[in-house]
Amino acid sequence: MESINILGVRVDCATYDMLLARVDDFVASRAPHQVVTLNPEMLVAAHDDPAFRQALNAADLNVADGIGLLLAARLLGRPLPGRVTGSDGIYHLAAHAAQRGYRPFFLGAAPGVAEEVARRLAAAYPGLQVAGTFAGSPAPADEPGILARIHAAAPDILLVAYGVPAEEKWIARNRTRLGVPVMIGVGG
């Protein structure tokens, strides 16, 4: 997949169809992969936070969520095919997971939010098999218990809602220990 560099961060030239095809590849491989839905605020934050920039550049797929990235890419003479937003992407992923039998786990947000999101998506996409939900915390001290829950659930997809940059750093820090094929930060 082609990519460009914007403010020191790799942005992959992707569409929703490409995202779903990569999800299929990642799930088939059973190896851990991180997907990031980039927006301009993240690139600005990454400029001042080397650990965040490293986490973004180490991700397996960085899609352009914000319109500002499309404008920047056009100014650099390397237009992107379009936005692939996290807010819309979650619906594409849920529909795809229901069709393919992939089991998502919803982690983060306020207590009860992950459960409600999972319930609504399962109602909207018949056949969606939710592996689990948990509010949790991005604090390193809480990681052993969270990792145990996720391992026990054995999801194909992990959707993490700790907010930027906590979720990207959390996934990057735990990706090999988690072993989940697809891990995506979906905001707070």
C-alpha positions as CSV (number, residue, x, y, z in Angstrom):
1,M,0.0,0.0,0.0
2,E,1.3,3.4,-0.9
3,S,1.9,6.0,1.9
4,I,3.0,9.5,2.4
5,N,4.7,11.3,5.2
6,I,2.9,14.3,6.8
7,L,4.6,16.1,9.7
8,G,6.8,13.0,10.3
9,V,3.9,10.5,10.4
10,R,3.2,7.9,7.8
11,V,-0.3,8.1,6.3
12,D,-1.4,5.2,4.2
13,C,-3.4,5.7,1.0
14,A,-6.5,3.7,1.9
15,T,-10.3,3.4,1.4
16,Y,-12.9,1.6,3.5
17,D,-12.6,-1.4,1.2
18,M,-8.9,-1.4,1.6
19,L,-9.2,-1.2,5.4
20,L,-11.6,-4.2,5.4
21,A,-9.3,-6.2,3.1
22,R,-6.4,-5.5,5.5
23,V,-8.6,-6.6,8.4
24,D,-9.2,-9.9,6.6
25,D,-5.5,-10.3,6.1
26,F,-4.7,-9.4,9.7
27,V,-7.3,-11.8,11.1
28,A,-6.1,-14.6,8.8
29,S,-2.5,-14.1,10.0
30,R,-3.5,-14.3,13.7
31,A,-0.6,-12.0,14.4
32,P,-1.2,-8.7,16.3
33,H,-1.7,-5.5,14.1
34,Q,-2.5,-1.9,15.1
35,V,-4.7,0.3,12.9
36,V,-4.8,4.1,13.6
37,T,-7.4,6.5,12.3
38,L,-5.3,9.7,12.0
39,N,-6.5,13.2,12.3
40,P,-4.6,16.5,12.1
41,E,-4.7,17.0,15.9
42,M,-2.9,13.7,16.3
43,L,-0.1,14.7,13.9
44,V,0.4,18.0,15.8
45,A,0.5,16.1,19.1
46,A,2.9,13.6,17.6
47,H,5.2,16.4,16.7
48,D,5.7,17.3,20.3
49,D,5.6,13.7,21.7
50,P,8.2,11.4,20.3
51,A,6.7,8.3,22.0
52,F,3.3,9.0,20.4
53,R,4.9,9.6,17.0
54,Q,6.8,6.3,17.3
55,A,3.6,4.5,18.2
56,L,1.8,6.0,15.1
57,N,4.7,5.1,12.8
58,A,4.9,1.6,14.2
59,A,1.2,0.9,13.4
60,D,0.4,-1.5,10.6
61,L,-2.1,0.7,9.0
62,N,-2.6,4.5,9.4
63,V,-5.7,5.8,7.6
64,A,-6.6,9.4,7.0
65,D,-9.5,10.3,9.3
66,G,-9.4,14.1,9.1
67,I,-10.1,16.3,6.1
68,G,-6.9,18.3,7.0
69,L,-4.8,15.2,6.1
70,L,-6.5,15.1,2.7
71,L,-5.7,18.8,2.1
72,A,-2.1,18.4,3.3
73,A,-1.6,15.4,1.0
74,R,-3.0,17.4,-1.9
75,L,-0.6,20.2,-1.1
76,L,2.3,17.8,-1.1
77,G,1.2,16.5,-4.5
78,R,0.2,13.1,-3.3
79,P,-3.6,13.1,-3.0
80,L,-5.2,10.5,-0.8
81,P,-8.2,8.5,-2.1
82,G,-10.5,9.8,0.7
83,R,-11.2,9.8,4.4
84,V,-11.5,6.6,6.4
85,T,-13.0,7.8,9.6
86,G,-13.1,6.0,12.9
87,S,-16.7,7.2,13.6
88,D,-18.0,5.6,10.3
89,G,-15.4,2.9,10.3
90,I,-16.8,1.3,13.4
91,Y,-20.0,0.6,11.5
92,H,-18.1,-0.8,8.5
93,L,-16.1,-3.0,10.8
94,A,-19.2,-4.2,12.7
95,A,-21.0,-5.1,9.5
96,H,-17.9,-6.9,8.1
97,A,-17.3,-8.7,11.4
98,A,-20.9,-9.9,11.4
99,Q,-20.5,-11.2,7.9
100,R,-17.2,-12.9,8.5
101,G,-17.8,-14.2,12.0
102,Y,-15.1,-12.0,13.6
103,R,-15.6,-11.3,17.3
104,P,-14.9,-7.8,18.5
105,F,-14.1,-6.8,22.1
106,F,-15.0,-3.2,23.2
107,L,-12.6,-1.7,25.7
108,G,-12.7,1.7,27.4
109,A,-14.9,4.7,27.7
110,A,-17.0,5.4,30.8
111,P,-18.5,2.4,32.7
112,G,-21.5,1.0,30.7
113,V,-20.6,2.7,27.4
114,A,-18.8,-0.2,25.9
115,E,-21.7,-2.5,26.8
116,E,-24.2,-0.2,25.2
117,V,-22.2,0.3,22.0
118,A,-21.8,-3.5,21.7
119,R,-25.5,-4.0,22.3
120,R,-26.5,-1.4,19.7
121,L,-24.1,-2.7,17.1
122,A,-25.2,-6.3,17.7
123,A,-28.8,-5.2,17.2
124,A,-28.0,-3.3,14.0
125,Y,-25.8,-6.1,12.5
126,P,-27.4,-9.5,13.1
127,G,-24.8,-12.2,13.6
128,L,-22.3,-9.9,15.3
129,Q,-20.7,-12.0,18.0
130,V,-19.3,-9.7,20.7
131,A,-16.3,-11.3,22.4
132,G,-16.5,-8.9,25.4
133,T,-16.7,-5.5,26.9
134,F,-14.9,-3.7,29.7
135,A,-14.4,0.0,30.7
136,G,-10.9,-0.5,32.1
137,S,-8.3,2.1,32.3
138,P,-5.2,3.0,30.3
139,A,-3.1,3.0,33.5
140,P,-0.2,0.6,33.3
141,A,-1.1,-0.8,36.8
142,D,-4.4,-2.0,35.4
143,E,-2.9,-3.8,32.4
144,P,-2.5,-7.3,33.9
145,G,-6.2,-7.6,34.7
146,I,-7.3,-6.1,31.4
147,L,-4.9,-8.4,29.4
148,A,-6.3,-11.4,31.3
149,R,-9.9,-10.5,30.3
150,I,-9.0,-10.0,26.7
151,H,-7.0,-13.2,26.5
152,A,-9.9,-15.1,28.0
153,A,-12.3,-13.6,25.4
154,A,-10.0,-14.3,22.5
155,P,-11.3,-11.6,20.2
156,D,-10.4,-11.1,16.5
157,I,-10.8,-7.3,16.8
158,L,-10.1,-5.0,19.8
159,L,-11.7,-1.5,19.8
160,V,-10.0,0.7,22.4
161,A,-11.8,3.9,23.6
162,Y,-9.3,5.6,25.9
163,G,-9.0,8.8,23.8
164,V,-6.0,10.1,21.9
165,P,-3.1,9.5,22.6
166,A,-3.7,7.1,25.5
167,E,-5.3,4.4,23.3
168,E,-2.6,4.4,20.6
169,K,0.1,4.3,23.2
170,W,-1.7,1.6,25.2
171,I,-2.1,-0.6,22.1
172,A,1.5,-0.1,21.1
173,R,2.7,-0.9,24.6
174,N,0.5,-4.1,24.8
175,R,0.1,-5.3,21.2
176,T,2.5,-8.3,21.4
177,R,1.2,-9.3,24.8
178,L,-2.4,-9.0,23.6
179,G,-2.0,-11.0,20.4
180,V,-5.3,-9.7,19.0
181,P,-5.1,-9.7,15.2
182,V,-6.7,-6.2,14.8
183,M,-6.5,-3.4,17.4
184,I,-7.9,0.0,16.7
185,G,-8.2,3.2,18.8
186,V,-11.8,4.5,18.5
187,G,-11.6,7.6,20.7
188,G,-12.9,8.4,24.1
